[in-house]
Amino acid sequence: MQKEQMMNGPVTMSRSPYPFDETVRRVQEAAKAAGWGVPVVHDLQKTLREKGRTVPPVTVIELCNPAHSGELLTRPDSRMMAAFMPCRIAVTDMGDGIAVGRMNAAPMLAAFEGPAAAVMGAAAAEIEQIIKKAVG
């Protein structure tokens, strides 16, 4: 896997130089340091194991920025953007290393105009900086 690449169009993935648990921790710490909240962390491996399925380590970290979400949710024309909130980052063991995945916001942003596009664009840029700080 390259340092960063598009996979299946809507997802961007970055390689982490850190072990799985450290990558999860570093993403959360970088998000909090950037002023984002981490309302929920989903351990999908554990959840699926409880349902009788075995999968590699996969953790989904939900991120929320009150300034961005507040801007979107106070405007009737952008309130449906709640379907994209909170922002989610996936950390997984790809078998050949740890990867951090997130939505490739560019194609989605092309479908929106005005304040919604501006807020979502700013959020996407901040998430890229969070990931860069967390895993380089």
Backbone as ProteinMPNN parsed JSONL, in Angstrom:
{"seq_chain_A": "MQKEQMMNGPVTMSRSPYPFDETVRRVQEAAKAAGWGVPVVHDLQKTLREKGRTVPPVTVIELCNPAHSGELLTRPDSRMMAAFMPCRIAVTDMGDGIAVGRMNAAPMLAAFEGPAAAVMGAAAAEIEQIIKKAVG", "coords_chain_A": {"N_chain_A": [[0.843, -1.18, 0.0], [0.571, 2.222, -0.791], [1.82, 5.327, 0.671], [-0.36, 7.117, 0.819], [-3.474, 6.66, -0.651], [-6.234, 6.439, -2.958], [-8.98, 4.368, -2.5], [-11.386, 2.405, -3.919], [-12.7, 4.716, -4.74], [-14.536, 6.437, -2.929], [-13.094, 6.404, -0.539], [-10.257, 7.38, 1.288], [-7.067, 6.272, 2.167], [-4.465, 6.05, 4.565], [-1.226, 4.947, 5.388], [-0.162, 3.792, 8.549], [2.653, 4.236, 10.641], [2.672, 3.095, 13.074], [1.812, 0.652, 15.65], [-1.408, -1.039, 15.825], [-3.137, -0.41, 18.181], [-1.794, 1.838, 19.162], [-2.04, 3.562, 16.998], [-4.816, 3.995, 16.974], [-5.072, 5.316, 19.442], [-3.415, 7.586, 18.978], [-4.781, 8.908, 16.897], [-7.134, 9.652, 18.229], [-6.055, 11.353, 20.226], [-4.846, 13.354, 18.654], [-7.1, 14.417, 17.435], [-8.531, 15.46, 19.631], [-6.657, 17.349, 20.508], [-6.85, 19.126, 18.433], [-9.245, 20.309, 18.901], [-11.511, 18.834, 18.44], [-14.203, 16.661, 19.329], [-14.477, 13.312, 20.605], [-16.891, 11.412, 20.429], [-17.666, 8.663, 20.294], [-16.142, 5.461, 20.157], [-15.832, 2.713, 18.198], [-15.23, -0.643, 18.569], [-15.011, -2.787, 16.281], [-14.07, -5.357, 15.813], [-14.338, -6.613, 18.315], [-17.124, -6.339, 18.703], [-18.14, -7.885, 16.562], [-16.985, -10.341, 17.167], [-18.431, -11.025, 19.43], [-20.743, -11.693, 18.172], [-20.157, -14.011, 16.942], [-18.452, -13.845, 14.754], [-15.289, -13.617, 13.116], [-12.976, -11.17, 12.597], [-10.289, -9.085, 11.333], [-8.475, -6.662, 13.389], [-10.425, -3.787, 13.684], [-11.283, -0.532, 14.139], [-13.566, 2.077, 14.567], [-13.531, 5.474, 14.753], [-15.419, 8.041, 15.912], [-15.723, 11.425, 15.173], [-16.343, 14.77, 16.239], [-16.94, 18.152, 15.622], [-17.995, 20.829, 17.305], [-18.307, 23.486, 16.374], [-18.381, 23.278, 13.561], [-20.486, 21.359, 13.188], [-22.544, 22.684, 14.498], [-22.87, 24.939, 12.874], [-23.846, 23.762, 10.512], [-26.202, 22.487, 11.421], [-27.858, 24.498, 12.353], [-28.853, 25.733, 10.167], [-31.546, 25.534, 8.007], [-31.264, 24.732, 5.31], [-29.053, 23.125, 5.293], [-29.302, 21.212, 7.198], [-29.819, 18.506, 6.742], [-27.346, 17.486, 6.336], [-26.637, 16.222, 8.566], [-26.739, 13.546, 8.207], [-24.194, 12.842, 7.533], [-22.752, 13.131, 9.778], [-21.522, 12.027, 12.95], [-18.177, 12.768, 11.83], [-16.237, 10.095, 10.582], [-13.512, 7.946, 11.236], [-11.653, 5.218, 10.215], [-9.641, 2.695, 11.57], [-7.591, 0.098, 10.699], [-6.218, -3.233, 10.543], [-4.506, -4.176, 7.837], [-3.314, -6.469, 7.141], [-0.855, -6.292, 5.916], [0.062, -4.19, 7.296], [-0.904, -1.271, 9.222], [-3.711, 0.763, 8.599], [-5.302, 3.927, 8.048], [-8.421, 5.037, 7.41], [-10.727, 7.194, 5.721], [-13.574, 9.12, 4.663], [-13.43, 10.188, 1.328], [-13.736, 13.347, 0.786], [-13.907, 15.106, -1.389], [-15.401, 14.274, -3.841], [-18.015, 14.228, -2.764], [-18.352, 16.859, -1.879], [-18.542, 18.255, -4.228], [-21.162, 18.016, -4.92], [-22.551, 19.782, -3.374], [-23.404, 23.181, -2.433], [-22.587, 26.552, -1.419], [-22.807, 27.458, 2.088], [-22.882, 24.866, 3.29], [-21.117, 23.294, 1.745], [-18.771, 24.733, 2.216], [-18.402, 24.443, 5.005], [-18.235, 21.632, 5.259], [-16.004, 21.21, 3.669], [-14.032, 22.564, 5.142], [-14.078, 20.999, 7.467], [-13.23, 18.527, 6.43], [-10.626, 19.194, 5.626], [-9.481, 19.752, 8.107], [-9.637, 17.234, 9.308], [-7.852, 15.836, 7.707], [-5.493, 17.07, 8.561], [-5.481, 16.258, 11.23], [-5.1, 13.489, 10.907], [-2.631, 13.513, 9.635], [-1.037, 14.568, 11.678], [-1.325, 12.528, 13.532], [-0.377, 10.123, 12.298], [1.523, 10.813, 10.485]], "CA_chain_A": [[0.0, 0.0, 0.0], [1.317, 3.467, -0.817], [1.622, 6.169, 1.847], [-1.752, 7.535, 0.785], [-4.057, 6.344, -1.945], [-7.676, 6.315, -3.013], [-9.418, 2.988, -2.667], [-12.815, 2.341, -4.216], [-13.24, 6.048, -4.981], [-14.971, 7.313, -1.848], [-12.301, 6.264, 0.675], [-8.831, 7.668, 1.249], [-6.387, 5.542, 3.23], [-3.07, 6.368, 4.843], [-0.483, 3.928, 6.145], [0.341, 4.231, 9.849], [3.902, 3.574, 11.026], [2.516, 2.654, 14.459], [0.951, -0.514, 15.86], [-2.843, -0.768, 15.772], [-3.661, 0.301, 19.35], [-1.17, 3.158, 19.233], [-2.647, 4.379, 15.949], [-6.141, 4.405, 17.475], [-4.837, 6.315, 20.493], [-2.853, 8.806, 18.398], [-5.84, 9.615, 16.168], [-7.996, 10.296, 19.228], [-5.317, 12.444, 20.867], [-4.682, 14.44, 17.677], [-8.421, 15.035, 17.264], [-8.814, 16.271, 20.825], [-5.738, 18.49, 20.502], [-7.315, 20.054, 17.401], [-10.53, 20.855, 19.305], [-12.598, 17.944, 18.05], [-14.617, 15.691, 20.32], [-14.5, 11.905, 20.2], [-18.047, 10.93, 21.177], [-17.788, 7.207, 20.338], [-15.135, 4.629, 19.496], [-16.416, 1.394, 17.958], [-14.314, -1.764, 18.37], [-15.804, -3.692, 15.452], [-13.591, -6.723, 16.002], [-14.98, -7.102, 19.536], [-18.563, -6.435, 18.455], [-18.414, -9.03, 15.701], [-16.602, -11.563, 17.896], [-19.583, -11.324, 20.288], [-21.787, -12.227, 17.288], [-19.665, -15.243, 16.346], [-17.656, -13.588, 13.539], [-13.894, -13.265, 13.346], [-12.433, -10.209, 11.633], [-9.071, -8.435, 11.813], [-8.752, -5.467, 14.175], [-11.044, -2.647, 13.009], [-11.877, 0.423, 15.069], [-14.096, 3.282, 13.953], [-13.489, 6.596, 15.685], [-16.317, 9.113, 15.512], [-15.231, 12.752, 15.542], [-17.335, 15.838, 16.131], [-16.482, 19.514, 15.874], [-19.217, 21.576, 17.584], [-18.427, 24.688, 15.536], [-18.816, 22.864, 12.229], [-21.817, 20.747, 13.229], [-23.499, 23.733, 14.864], [-23.118, 25.752, 11.677], [-24.695, 23.003, 9.591], [-27.495, 22.115, 11.991], [-28.715, 25.674, 12.587], [-29.347, 26.192, 8.87], [-32.486, 24.567, 7.417], [-30.806, 24.233, 4.011], [-27.945, 22.179, 5.433], [-29.563, 20.335, 8.337], [-29.747, 17.102, 6.333], [-25.95, 17.063, 6.383], [-26.506, 15.388, 9.767], [-26.532, 12.168, 7.751], [-22.753, 12.635, 7.404], [-22.133, 13.423, 11.063], [-20.204, 12.629, 13.056], [-17.163, 12.301, 10.883], [-15.735, 8.794, 11.022], [-12.193, 7.504, 10.792], [-11.473, 3.785, 10.46], [-8.284, 2.183, 11.705], [-7.675, -1.358, 10.5], [-5.03, -4.003, 10.205], [-4.695, -4.606, 6.458], [-2.542, -7.69, 6.923], [0.517, -5.88, 5.62], [0.29, -2.969, 8.048], [-2.064, -0.559, 9.768], [-4.18, 1.841, 7.727], [-6.295, 4.858, 8.561], [-9.294, 5.386, 6.301], [-11.777, 8.188, 5.921], [-14.3, 9.462, 3.453], [-12.826, 11.133, 0.393], [-14.778, 14.375, 0.778], [-13.958, 15.891, -2.629], [-16.557, 13.988, -4.699], [-19.244, 14.618, -2.1], [-18.446, 18.311, -1.816], [-18.927, 18.764, -5.544], [-22.623, 17.977, -5.022], [-23.14, 20.798, -2.502], [-23.043, 24.572, -2.687], [-22.748, 27.492, -0.32], [-22.242, 27.209, 3.42], [-22.689, 23.441, 3.581], [-19.868, 22.873, 1.106], [-17.656, 25.388, 2.895], [-18.207, 23.826, 6.318], [-17.76, 20.27, 5.061], [-14.64, 21.312, 3.152], [-13.166, 22.918, 6.27], [-13.994, 19.823, 8.333], [-12.392, 17.53, 5.753], [-9.234, 19.657, 5.693], [-9.022, 19.578, 9.484], [-9.447, 15.803, 9.54], [-6.579, 15.463, 7.071], [-4.412, 17.53, 9.44], [-5.496, 15.373, 12.396], [-4.476, 12.226, 10.519], [-1.213, 13.794, 9.382], [-0.382, 14.698, 12.986], [-1.372, 11.245, 14.222], [0.401, 9.041, 11.684], [2.529, 11.351, 9.561]], "C_chain_A": [[0.887, 1.241, 0.0], [1.039, 4.259, 0.447], [0.182, 6.639, 1.914], [-2.295, 7.223, -0.593], [-5.569, 6.318, -1.835], [-7.983, 4.841, -3.189], [-10.925, 3.006, -2.862], [-13.451, 3.725, -4.322], [-13.572, 6.867, -3.753], [-14.13, 7.255, -0.582], [-10.842, 6.585, 0.405], [-8.192, 6.935, 2.428], [-4.941, 5.986, 3.331], [-2.464, 5.245, 5.659], [-0.05, 4.551, 7.475], [1.646, 3.512, 10.143], [3.821, 2.961, 12.424], [1.679, 1.385, 14.545], [-0.519, -0.088, 15.951], [-3.33, 0.076, 16.951], [-3.071, 1.695, 19.483], [-1.743, 4.085, 18.173], [-4.011, 4.883, 16.401], [-5.982, 5.507, 18.52], [-4.356, 7.64, 19.91], [-3.898, 9.595, 17.614], [-6.751, 10.339, 17.156], [-7.306, 11.499, 19.873], [-5.157, 13.628, 19.914], [-6.006, 15.163, 17.456], [-8.734, 15.954, 18.439], [-7.923, 17.5, 20.877], [-6.159, 19.549, 19.488], [-8.703, 20.632, 17.726], [-11.74, 20.043, 18.894], [-12.935, 17.037, 19.226], [-14.553, 14.295, 19.731], [-15.669, 11.263, 20.962], [-18.144, 9.411, 21.297], [-16.612, 6.57, 19.608], [-15.723, 3.219, 19.413], [-15.316, 0.364, 17.712], [-15.093, -2.829, 17.6], [-15.357, -5.144, 15.573], [-14.278, -7.34, 17.221], [-16.479, -7.309, 19.313], [-18.899, -7.666, 17.626], [-18.037, -10.359, 16.365], [-17.757, -11.999, 18.806], [-20.75, -11.901, 19.491], [-21.317, -13.469, 16.541], [-18.856, -15.067, 15.073], [-16.239, -13.197, 13.929], [-13.425, -12.356, 12.228], [-11.138, -9.644, 12.199], [-9.435, -7.214, 12.674], [-9.283, -4.328, 13.289], [-11.682, -1.78, 14.08], [-12.338, 1.637, 14.289], [-14.179, 4.357, 15.029], [-14.404, 7.686, 15.136], [-15.778, 10.432, 16.051], [-16.33, 13.785, 15.354], [-16.674, 17.176, 16.454], [-17.729, 20.365, 16.071], [-19.391, 22.827, 16.723], [-18.954, 24.315, 14.15], [-20.232, 22.288, 12.261], [-22.874, 21.769, 13.604], [-23.861, 24.613, 13.686], [-24.067, 25.04, 10.718], [-26.099, 22.797, 10.141], [-28.403, 23.306, 12.299], [-29.332, 26.189, 11.299], [-30.294, 25.153, 8.274], [-31.986, 23.96, 6.104], [-29.652, 23.237, 4.117], [-28.161, 21.188, 6.577], [-29.481, 18.858, 7.959], [-28.308, 16.594, 6.232], [-25.688, 16.228, 7.641], [-26.303, 13.927, 9.395], [-25.045, 11.832, 7.635], [-22.017, 12.858, 8.715], [-22.409, 12.286, 12.037], [-19.273, 12.083, 11.982], [-16.544, 11.026, 11.45], [-14.382, 8.488, 10.399], [-12.074, 6.034, 11.164], [-9.991, 3.469, 10.556], [-8.398, 0.669, 11.584], [-6.309, -1.959, 10.214], [-5.278, -4.605, 8.827], [-3.96, -5.914, 6.152], [-1.087, -7.39, 6.618], [0.847, -4.564, 6.319], [-1.024, -2.329, 8.467], [-2.409, 0.596, 8.846], [-5.246, 2.664, 8.43], [-7.123, 5.316, 7.365], [-10.327, 6.417, 6.699], [-12.425, 8.48, 4.584], [-13.478, 10.431, 2.612], [-13.884, 12.207, 0.15], [-14.929, 15.079, -0.568], [-15.147, 15.547, -3.529], [-17.889, 14.409, -4.083], [-19.426, 16.131, -2.12], [-18.875, 18.919, -3.146], [-20.443, 18.811, -5.713], [-23.302, 19.066, -4.199], [-22.644, 22.183, -2.87], [-23.103, 25.354, -1.382], [-22.14, 27.061, 0.991], [-21.999, 25.738, 3.726], [-21.381, 22.939, 2.985], [-18.661, 23.474, 1.811], [-17.359, 24.728, 4.238], [-17.657, 22.415, 6.157], [-16.332, 20.255, 4.522], [-13.653, 21.638, 4.259], [-12.985, 21.723, 7.205], [-13.076, 18.766, 7.72], [-10.916, 17.922, 5.818], [-8.671, 19.481, 7.099], [-8.778, 18.106, 9.8], [-8.157, 15.321, 8.886], [-5.399, 15.89, 7.936], [-4.326, 16.668, 10.701], [-4.775, 14.062, 12.057], [-2.985, 12.415, 10.263], [-0.445, 13.89, 10.693], [-0.285, 13.336, 13.679], [-0.426, 10.216, 13.633], [1.414, 9.512, 10.653], [2.101, 11.419, 8.137]], "O_chain_A": [[1.871, 1.287, 0.739], [0.136, 3.919, 1.212], [-0.438, 6.564, 2.975], [-1.638, 7.496, -1.597], [-6.117, 6.189, -0.741], [-7.309, 4.148, -3.951], [-11.653, 3.57, -2.044], [-14.634, 3.88, -4.019], [-12.951, 7.908, -3.537], [-14.414, 7.983, 0.369], [-10.263, 6.125, -0.579], [-8.707, 6.971, 3.545], [-4.281, 6.261, 2.329], [-3.123, 4.664, 6.522], [0.378, 5.704, 7.514], [1.748, 2.306, 9.921], [4.791, 2.375, 12.904], [0.923, 1.073, 13.625], [-0.821, 1.092, 16.134], [-3.876, 1.161, 16.748], [-3.768, 2.632, 19.873], [-1.916, 5.277, 18.426], [-4.329, 6.06, 16.233], [-6.688, 6.515, 18.477], [-4.838, 8.701, 20.305], [-3.901, 10.825, 17.66], [-7.101, 11.501, 16.948], [-7.925, 12.549, 20.042], [-5.315, 14.778, 20.323], [-6.03, 16.384, 17.306], [-9.155, 17.095, 18.25], [-8.38, 18.58, 21.251], [-5.862, 20.731, 19.66], [-9.272, 21.362, 16.915], [-12.872, 20.517, 18.991], [-12.064, 16.688, 20.023], [-14.573, 14.118, 18.513], [-15.469, 10.648, 22.01], [-18.652, 8.911, 22.3], [-16.15, 7.07, 18.582], [-16.066, 2.615, 20.429], [-14.554, 0.487, 16.753], [-15.758, -3.672, 18.201], [-16.171, -6.058, 15.45], [-14.748, -8.475, 17.155], [-17.031, -8.341, 19.694], [-19.831, -8.403, 17.947], [-18.694, -11.377, 16.147], [-18.031, -13.192, 18.939], [-21.645, -12.525, 20.062], [-21.987, -13.933, 15.619], [-18.596, -16.046, 14.375], [-16.019, -12.531, 14.941], [-13.471, -12.724, 11.054], [-10.906, -9.712, 13.406], [-10.589, -6.786, 12.678], [-8.67, -3.962, 12.286], [-12.528, -2.249, 14.843], [-11.605, 2.167, 13.454], [-14.808, 4.173, 16.071], [-14.192, 8.191, 14.034], [-15.425, 10.543, 17.225], [-17.141, 13.69, 14.433], [-15.944, 17.303, 17.437], [-18.459, 20.607, 15.11], [-20.518, 23.186, 16.38], [-19.865, 24.962, 13.631], [-21.08, 22.679, 11.459], [-23.987, 21.727, 13.08], [-25.02, 24.991, 13.516], [-24.986, 25.655, 10.177], [-27.078, 22.92, 9.406], [-29.606, 23.126, 12.486], [-30.25, 27.007, 11.344], [-29.894, 24.009, 8.057], [-32.26, 22.794, 5.82], [-29.313, 22.577, 3.135], [-27.265, 20.4, 6.881], [-29.104, 18.036, 8.794], [-28.085, 15.395, 6.061], [-24.637, 15.6, 7.763], [-25.756, 13.154, 10.182], [-24.677, 10.657, 7.638], [-20.789, 12.782, 8.759], [-23.454, 11.643, 11.942], [-19.555, 11.079, 11.327], [-16.354, 10.904, 12.66], [-14.142, 8.733, 9.216], [-12.361, 5.65, 12.298], [-9.19, 3.913, 9.733], [-9.197, 0.037, 12.275], [-5.392, -1.301, 9.722], [-6.159, -5.449, 8.666], [-3.993, -6.399, 5.021], [-0.192, -8.139, 7.011], [1.818, -3.899, 5.959], [-2.107, -2.792, 8.108], [-1.53, 1.315, 8.371], [-5.986, 2.17, 9.281], [-6.596, 5.907, 6.424], [-10.743, 6.501, 7.855], [-11.901, 8.139, 3.524], [-12.9, 11.383, 3.136], [-14.825, 11.99, -0.613], [-16.004, 15.606, -0.855], [-15.853, 16.462, -3.953], [-18.781, 14.887, -4.783], [-20.529, 16.624, -2.351], [-19.501, 19.978, -3.178], [-20.954, 19.556, -6.549], [-24.513, 19.256, -4.316], [-21.615, 22.344, -3.526], [-23.611, 24.866, -0.372], [-21.106, 26.394, 1.027], [-21.0, 25.4, 4.361], [-20.622, 22.235, 3.652], [-17.643, 22.804, 1.985], [-16.199, 24.483, 4.57], [-16.709, 22.04, 6.848], [-15.541, 19.383, 4.881], [-12.566, 21.064, 4.317], [-11.879, 21.46, 7.679], [-12.245, 18.18, 8.414], [-10.056, 17.07, 6.041], [-7.511, 19.103, 7.262], [-7.813, 17.771, 10.488], [-7.447, 14.488, 9.451], [-4.413, 15.161, 8.041], [-3.231, 16.379, 11.185], [-3.942, 13.587, 12.83], [-2.174, 11.567, 10.637], [0.661, 13.362, 10.813], [0.714, 13.032, 14.33], [0.257, 9.509, 14.372], [2.087, 8.698, 10.02], [2.871, 11.855, 7.282]]}, "name": "protein", "num_of_chains": 1, "seq": "MQKEQMMNGPVTMSRSPYPFDETVRRVQEAAKAAGWGVPVVHDLQKTLREKGRTVPPVTVIELCNPAHSGELLTRPDSRMMAAFMPCRIAVTDMGDGIAVGRMNAAPMLAAFEGPAAAVMGAAAAEIEQIIKKAVG"}
